Amino acid sequence: MNKMFAFEELELMQQNLSSVENGEGIFILDRNGDIIFANRKARDVYIWKEEIKRKLDRRKIILNKRNKKVVIYPILEKNDIRFFFGLVRNDEEIDKMKRKIMVIQKRFDSFKENMSHYFFNPIVIAKGYLDILLEKRELSNEDKEDVKKVKEAIERIEKVVRNIVVEGIIKE
């Protein structure tokens, strides 16, 4: 059971290790809270080390310091704290990324609206004309079959466009 708890904590750490690539700070504390390692982005940990030491616990700790968020994970073995793994995230950078995501989302929403308008309108018009054509009695059975095939092809295009607009993927 204790091993399971340590494994769960390590799994959480692994999920956050990608932050190293994103330029976030990482640091390691020994079981007493002394700094073993801190990369360049985590150097503020040296300033906050006494406060951090006072708050260390067997559970994940989150501290908000200035514009940064500090997250510390205890790493356990046989229910004993072996060391602590920490991340320092710059909230300004995260806010900047969130704003970029919002701009991209607005552009995507606008794209989907334009896709709907510029594709669905002609598709609906074409299907309407095909329905009118199918109702004409002068068409031979062979011509009616050809018109039905054209209508089926247009309906396939309509499905693709609907999937692009609704799901954001190209598929039938």
Summary of the structure (lengths in Angstrom):
residues: 172
radius of gyration: 29.4
end to end distance: 47.7
largest distance: 91.6
contacts: 449
relative contact order: 0.10
helix: 61%
strand: 21%
